[in-house]
Amino acid sequence: MPPSLGPRIILHCDLDAFYPSCEIKRNPSLAGKPLIVGADPKGGHGRGVVMSCSYEARKFGVRSGMPISQAYKLCPQGIYVRPDFEFYAETSDRVMSLLRKFADRFEQTSIDEVYLDVGDRCASFDEAIKLARRVKTELKSAEGLTVSVGIAPNKSIAKMASDMNKPDGLTTVRPDDVKTFLEPLSVNKISGVGKKTTEFLQEHGVETIGQLSQIPAKKITDWFGKGGVWLWGIANGIEETPVEERPLRKSISVEQTFERDIQNKGVVKEALESLVLEVHERLLGERLLFRTVGIKVRFEGFQTFTREKTHTGYVDDQDVIREYVGSLFREFEKDRRRIRLVGARLSDLKPAEGRQTRLG
């Protein structure tokens, strides 16, 4: 396809409360109720965490990564369901197939997020808005799901825009509006800027993206190395990363950040079990085999450790993932520090024999 002669127009589509929305699609009587996807608060002594929750549950203060026992205290009347990652992966596959037909270039970044470059088929932002409305209508009709869409000249701004008016939002940032849009936003609205970077910037008097854009590029690279170039570009609205398919992943990783640092290792183990199920479903969904299993453990104070274990051959066995994650985590079980984040990762991947690898 020849390069676009018109403006660069990127859509970021973010499915609203995806796991709960899938459950509501399967059981419409759950609509409008505080729905929490995660561990059973009454089983296993209330261990485990919230994987996701409906907007009705969020009104009670429930959040992803929160211990399920805390969620139950905040919202005892909530409906608690165990995650069904196979069902979510199947739903995601159909959604992505539907969204792909609207794009000139397509890049799926997670089970519920995707970038669409529409600069060839849309001559203007007005045309892109019409296209986004069609996306929303067709998705609602075909799958009963809502999606929040951000439209912008680049990926980073489109992602920020999609987060602005959730759920079922449509936010457009035209090229002339980029500076006005970015200036008042907190620096942590930039995808990839976490708590530690936000605190560092705040200590240096930088609270907003507008303030960050005024810092000389050299100073930001002194602070953050090569990542500073990327950060400076985003703050100034000139990030130009292309939307592109990634034909074969090098790794599949999932993480769970706890809403507050956790000392109870039972809660952490239950979170790891959910991550094992999720990373395995993604592996099967992409028709891949793995050899190496890894975990990430981040303690309070942001000290982070990673550990890996490699299998003798290529497999897609969930029990191998569970066994390796469990054995790798044993090193940290007696550590008294609170845990902030855990992750599971599969790497050294290859396509399963005789199957097409799904692009995504």
C-alpha positions in Angstrom: 0.0 0.0 0.0 1.5 3.4 -0.9 2.3 5.8 1.9 -0.6 8.1 2.8 -0.6 11.6 1.3 -3.1 13.0 3.8 -2.7 13.6 7.5 -1.5 10.8 9.8 -4.7 9.5 11.5 -4.5 6.9 14.2 -7.3 5.3 16.1 -6.7 3.7 19.5 -9.6 1.3 20.4 -9.8 0.2 24.0 -12.6 -2.3 24.9 -14.4 -1.1 28.0 -14.0 -3.3 31.1 -13.4 -6.2 28.8 -13.5 -9.2 31.2 -16.7 -8.0 32.9 -18.3 -7.0 29.6 -17.6 -10.6 28.2 -19.4 -12.0 31.3 -22.4 -9.6 30.8 -22.5 -10.7 27.1 -22.8 -14.3 28.3 -25.3 -13.5 31.1 -27.2 -10.2 30.3 -28.8 -10.3 33.8 -25.4 -9.0 35.1 -25.7 -5.7 33.3 -25.8 -2.7 35.5 -24.6 -4.6 38.5 -21.3 -4.3 40.4 -19.5 -7.2 38.8 -16.0 -8.3 40.0 -13.9 -10.8 38.0 -11.3 -12.5 40.2 -10.9 -14.8 43.1 -13.8 -16.0 45.2 -13.9 -13.8 48.3 -15.5 -16.6 50.3 -13.3 -19.5 49.1 -9.6 -19.9 49.9 -10.0 -17.6 52.9 -10.6 -14.6 50.7 -7.2 -14.8 49.0 -6.4 -13.5 45.5 -7.0 -10.3 43.7 -9.5 -8.4 41.4 -8.5 -9.1 37.8 -11.1 -6.5 36.5 -14.4 -5.0 37.5 -17.4 -3.3 36.0 -17.9 0.5 36.2 -20.7 0.0 38.7 -18.2 -1.8 41.0 -15.6 1.0 40.5 -18.1 3.4 42.1 -17.6 1.5 45.4 -13.9 2.0 45.1 -13.1 -1.5 43.7 -10.0 -1.5 41.4 -8.0 -4.1 39.4 -5.1 -5.5 41.5 -7.0 -5.0 44.8 -7.0 -7.9 47.2 -10.3 -9.7 46.9 -10.9 -9.4 50.6 -10.7 -5.6 50.4 -13.0 -5.6 47.4 -15.5 -7.6 49.4 -15.4 -5.2 52.3 -16.0 -2.3 49.9 -18.7 -4.1 47.9 -20.2 -7.1 49.7 -23.3 -6.9 47.5 -21.1 -7.3 44.3 -21.3 -10.3 42.1 -18.0 -12.2 42.1 -17.1 -14.5 39.1 -13.9 -16.5 38.4 -12.1 -15.4 35.2 -12.7 -17.5 32.0 -9.6 -16.7 30.0 -10.5 -19.1 27.1 -13.8 -17.3 26.6 -12.2 -13.9 26.7 -9.5 -14.9 24.2 -12.2 -16.3 21.8 -14.2 -13.1 22.1 -11.1 -11.0 21.5 -10.2 -13.0 18.4 -13.6 -12.2 16.9 -13.4 -8.5 17.9 -10.0 -8.1 16.3 -11.1 -9.7 13.1 -14.0 -7.2 13.0 -11.7 -4.2 13.7 -9.0 -5.2 11.2 -11.3 -4.5 8.3 -11.5 -0.8 9.2 -7.7 -0.4 9.2 -5.0 0.4 6.6 -2.5 -0.8 9.1 -3.4 -2.7 12.3 -1.5 -3.4 15.6 -3.0 -5.4 18.4 -1.2 -4.6 21.7 -3.2 -6.7 24.2 -6.3 -8.8 24.4 -8.5 -5.6 24.5 -6.5 -2.9 22.8 -5.6 -2.1 19.2 -4.2 0.7 17.0 -5.7 1.4 13.6 -3.9 3.6 11.1 -6.7 4.9 8.8 -4.7 7.7 7.0 -5.2 6.1 3.6 -8.9 5.6 3.7 -9.7 8.8 5.6 -8.8 12.1 4.0 -9.6 14.1 7.1 -10.3 13.8 10.8 -14.0 14.4 10.1 -14.0 11.2 8.0 -12.1 9.4 10.7 -14.8 10.3 13.3 -17.5 8.9 11.0 -15.4 5.7 10.6 -15.0 5.4 14.4 -18.7 5.7 14.9 -19.2 2.8 12.4 -16.6 0.8 14.4 -18.6 1.4 17.6 -22.0 0.6 16.0 -20.7 -2.6 14.3 -19.0 -3.9 17.4 -22.1 -3.2 19.6 -24.2 -5.0 17.0 -22.0 -8.0 16.4 -20.6 -8.6 19.9 -22.7 -6.5 22.3 -19.5 -4.7 23.5 -18.6 -1.0 23.8 -15.3 0.5 22.9 -13.6 3.8 23.8 -11.8 5.3 20.8 -9.2 8.0 20.6 -8.4 9.7 17.3 -5.1 11.6 17.0 -2.1 12.2 14.7 0.1 9.6 16.6 -0.2 6.5 18.8 0.7 8.0 22.1 -1.9 10.8 21.9 -4.6 8.4 20.5 -4.1 6.2 23.5 -4.4 9.1 26.0 -7.5 10.3 24.1 -9.2 6.9 24.3 -8.9 7.0 28.1 -10.6 10.4 28.4 -14.3 9.6 28.2 -14.7 6.0 29.3 -16.9 4.0 28.9 -18.1 4.1 25.2 -16.1 7.3 24.6 -15.0 9.0 21.4 -12.3 11.7 21.8 -10.6 13.4 18.9 -7.4 15.4 19.0 -6.7 17.2 15.7 -3.2 18.2 14.8 -3.9 21.9 15.7 -5.2 20.8 19.1 -2.3 18.6 20.2 -0.5 21.2 22.4 -3.7 22.3 24.1 -4.7 18.7 24.7 -1.3 17.6 26.2 -0.4 20.6 28.3 -2.7 20.1 31.3 -2.4 16.3 31.6 -0.4 14.7 34.4 2.8 13.1 33.3 1.5 9.7 34.4 -1.1 9.8 31.5 1.8 8.9 29.2 1.7 5.1 28.7 4.8 3.6 30.2 5.4 6.4 32.8 4.8 4.6 36.1 4.8 5.6 39.7 8.6 5.8 40.0 9.1 8.0 37.0 6.2 10.2 38.0 7.6 10.7 41.5 11.1 11.5 40.0 9.6 14.1 37.7 7.5 15.6 40.5 10.6 16.0 42.7 12.1 18.0 39.8 9.0 20.3 39.6 7.4 18.5 36.6 3.8 17.7 37.2 2.2 18.0 33.7 3.1 17.0 30.2 3.2 20.7 29.3 5.9 21.3 31.9 7.8 18.2 30.6 7.7 19.6 27.1 9.6 22.7 28.3 12.5 20.6 29.6 15.5 20.5 27.2 15.8 17.2 25.4 19.4 16.8 26.7 18.3 17.1 30.3 15.6 14.5 29.9 18.1 12.1 28.3 20.5 12.8 31.2 17.7 11.7 33.5 16.4 8.7 31.6 19.0 7.7 29.0 17.7 6.6 25.6 14.2 6.5 27.0 14.4 10.2 27.4 14.3 10.8 23.7 11.1 8.9 23.5 9.6 10.8 26.4 10.6 14.2 25.0 9.0 13.3 21.7 5.7 12.3 23.3 5.6 15.4 25.5 6.1 17.6 22.5 3.5 15.7 20.4 5.9 14.5 17.8 6.1 10.7 18.4 6.0 8.9 15.1 6.1 5.2 15.9 4.4 3.4 13.1 1.3 1.2 13.4 2.6 -2.2 12.3 1.8 -5.9 12.7 4.2 -8.0 14.7 4.2 -11.4 12.9 5.7 -13.5 15.7 6.1 -12.5 19.3 9.4 -12.9 21.1 7.6 -13.3 24.4 4.1 -13.2 26.0 4.0 -11.6 29.4 1.2 -10.6 31.8 1.5 -8.7 35.0 -0.6 -7.9 38.0 0.1 -4.7 40.0 -1.5 -4.8 43.4 -3.5 -1.7 44.4 -1.5 -1.8 47.7 1.7 -3.6 48.5 0.9 -7.2 49.7 2.6 -9.2 52.4 0.3 -12.2 52.3 2.0 -14.7 50.0 -1.3 -16.6 49.6 -2.8 -13.5 47.9 0.3 -13.3 45.7 0.2 -17.0 44.8 -3.4 -16.7 43.8 -2.6 -13.8 41.6 0.2 -15.9 40.0 -2.3 -18.7 39.3 -4.5 -16.3 37.4 -1.5 -15.0 35.4 -0.6 -18.7 34.6 -4.1 -19.2 33.2 -4.0 -15.9 31.2 -0.6 -16.3 29.7 -1.5 -19.9 28.7 -4.6 -18.8 27.0 -2.7 -16.1 25.0 -0.2 -18.8 24.0 -2.9 -21.1 22.7 -4.7 -18.1 21.0 -1.6 -17.3 19.0 -0.9 -21.0 18.2 2.6 -20.9 19.8 4.8 -23.2 21.8 7.3 -22.1 24.5 10.5 -23.3 26.1 11.2 -20.7 28.7 9.0 -19.6 31.7 9.9 -16.5 33.7 8.5 -14.6 36.6 8.9 -11.0 37.7 8.6 -9.9 41.4 8.6 -6.3 42.4 8.9 -5.4 46.0 7.9 -2.2 47.9 10.6 0.4 47.0 10.5 -0.9 43.4 13.3 -3.4 43.7 12.5 -5.8 40.9 13.7 -9.4 40.3 13.3 -11.7 37.3 13.9 -15.4 37.2 13.7 -17.9 34.3 13.6 -21.7 33.8 13.9 -23.4 30.4 12.2 -26.7 29.4 14.0 -29.4 27.4 11.7 -29.1 24.5 8.9 -26.8 23.0 5.5 -27.3 24.7 2.2 -25.6 25.2 1.4 -27.3 28.6 -0.3 -25.3 31.2 1.0 -27.6 34.0 4.6 -26.9 33.0 4.0 -23.1 33.3 2.3 -23.6 36.7 5.1 -25.9 38.0 7.9 -23.5 36.8 6.2 -20.4 38.1 5.7 -22.1 41.5 9.3 -23.2 41.7 10.7 -19.9 40.7 8.5 -18.0 43.2 9.7 -20.2 46.1 12.9 -18.2 46.3 10.8 -15.2 47.4 8.3 -16.9 49.6 10.1 -16.2 52.9 11.0 -12.6 52.1 9.2 -10.4 54.6 9.0 -7.4 52.2 5.7 -6.5 50.7 5.2 -7.2 47.1 4.0 -4.5 44.6 3.8 -6.5 41.3 4.1 -10.0 40.0 4.4 -11.1 36.4 4.6 -14.3 34.3 6.3 -14.6 31.0 6.7 -17.2 28.2 9.7 -16.8 25.8 11.7 -18.7 23.3 8.5 -19.1 21.2 7.8 -20.9 18.0 4.7 -21.6 15.9 2.9 -24.9 16.7 3.4 -27.4 13.9 0.9 -27.3 11.1 -0.9 -24.2 12.3 -0.9 -20.6 11.1 0.4 -18.1 13.7 -2.2 -15.5 14.2 -0.9 -12.0 13.7 -1.6 -9.8 16.7 
